[in-house]
Amino acid sequence: MGKIRLNNGQGLEIIADGIWAAGDSLTLGLVPGDKNIMEYETLLSDAANTSKIQVIDYNDEVFKIHTGYTKIRRIEKQMEAVVSYTQDADGNLVPVTGVVIIVELQRPDETEARIAALEETVDTLVLESLGLA
């Protein structure tokens, strides 16, 4: 099993081969650990946390970085997914099944990104005009 590190520095354990990138989608296979599906949804719904996701190798070093996947497309719990592999007496790989949280993140399209930036600018201007910033 491997690990990822979110932009906020929090590490999460992933299953074997637990990260797949395809076009504007990034799918994570997360080991539930001490978090339930609702806690993962809250954590990964924060665009600041998922704007940069580092993939960590077995030496605790970053070997890949995924950026811009800030929107949750789906999140689900699978009960009998392949989480790792072991070897039998003959040396054959045997899948080990268990519970996994599947999260599909998506990069927002250009229009969504521009709207989000404009909303942030408006919020800042309103706070400044009210003397709260």
C-alpha positions in Angstrom: 0.0 0.0 0.0 1.1 3.5 -0.8 0.4 7.0 0.4 -0.6 10.4 -0.9 -0.1 13.8 0.7 -2.8 16.5 0.3 -1.9 20.1 -0.2 -2.6 20.7 3.5 0.1 18.2 4.4 -2.2 15.4 5.5 -1.2 11.9 4.5 -3.7 9.3 3.4 -3.1 5.6 2.7 -4.1 4.3 -0.7 -4.6 0.7 -1.8 -2.1 -1.1 -4.1 -2.3 0.7 -7.5 -4.7 3.1 -5.8 -4.4 6.2 -8.0 -5.5 6.5 -11.6 -5.3 9.6 -13.8 -7.3 9.8 -17.0 -7.7 13.2 -18.8 -9.4 15.6 -16.4 -10.2 12.9 -13.8 -8.2 11.5 -10.9 -9.5 8.4 -9.1 -8.2 7.5 -5.6 -8.6 4.2 -3.9 -8.3 5.1 -0.2 -7.9 2.8 2.8 -10.7 3.8 5.2 -8.5 3.6 8.3 -10.1 5.7 11.1 -12.2 7.9 8.7 -15.6 7.2 7.4 -17.0 8.2 4.0 -18.4 11.4 5.3 -15.1 12.5 6.8 -13.4 11.8 3.5 -16.0 13.8 1.6 -15.5 16.8 3.9 -11.7 16.6 3.6 -11.6 16.2 -0.2 -14.4 18.7 -0.9 -12.1 21.5 0.2 -10.4 22.5 -3.1 -7.4 23.9 -1.2 -6.7 20.3 0.0 -6.9 18.7 -3.4 -5.3 21.4 -5.5 -2.0 19.5 -5.2 -1.8 15.8 -4.4 1.6 14.2 -4.0 2.1 10.5 -4.5 4.6 9.1 -1.9 6.7 6.1 -2.6 7.9 3.4 -0.1 11.0 5.5 0.8 8.7 8.4 1.9 9.7 10.5 -1.1 7.5 12.3 -3.6 7.6 10.7 -7.0 4.6 12.2 -8.7 2.4 15.3 -8.2 -1.1 15.7 -9.5 -2.5 19.3 -9.6 -5.8 21.0 -10.3 -8.2 18.2 -9.3 -10.4 20.3 -7.0 -13.9 19.0 -7.6 -15.4 15.7 -6.3 -17.3 13.9 -9.0 -18.2 10.8 -6.9 -17.3 9.1 -3.7 -18.3 5.5 -2.7 -17.5 2.7 -0.4 -16.7 -0.7 -1.9 -16.7 -3.7 0.4 -14.9 -6.4 -1.6 -12.3 -4.5 -3.6 -8.7 -5.7 -4.3 -6.6 -3.7 -1.8 -3.2 -5.5 -2.1 -1.5 -8.7 -3.3 0.3 -11.5 -1.5 2.1 -14.6 -2.7 0.9 -18.2 -2.3 3.2 -21.1 -1.6 3.9 -21.5 -5.4 4.9 -17.8 -5.7 1.7 -16.8 -7.5 0.2 -13.4 -6.8 -3.1 -13.7 -4.9 -5.4 -10.7 -4.5 -6.3 -9.6 -1.0 -9.8 -8.0 -0.8 -11.1 -5.5 1.7 -13.0 -2.2 2.1 -12.0 0.8 0.0 -13.2 4.3 -0.4 -13.2 5.3 -4.1 -13.0 9.0 -4.8 -13.1 10.5 -8.2 -11.8 14.1 -8.5 -12.1 16.3 -11.6 -10.4 19.4 -12.8 -12.9 22.2 -13.2 -13.3 23.4 -16.8 -11.9 26.9 -17.7 -15.3 28.6 -17.2 -15.8 27.1 -13.7 -12.2 28.2 -12.8 -12.8 31.7 -14.0 -16.1 32.0 -12.1 -14.5 30.7 -8.9 -11.7 33.3 -9.3 -14.2 36.1 -9.8 -16.3 35.0 -6.8 -13.1 35.1 -4.7 -12.3 38.6 -5.9 -15.9 39.8 -5.2 -15.8 38.3 -1.7 -12.5 40.0 -1.0 -13.8 43.4 -2.2 -16.9 43.1 -0.1 -15.0 42.2 3.0 -12.6 45.1 2.4 -15.5 47.6 1.8 -17.0 46.4 5.1 -13.7 46.9 6.9 -13.5 43.2 7.8 -10.4 42.3 5.7 
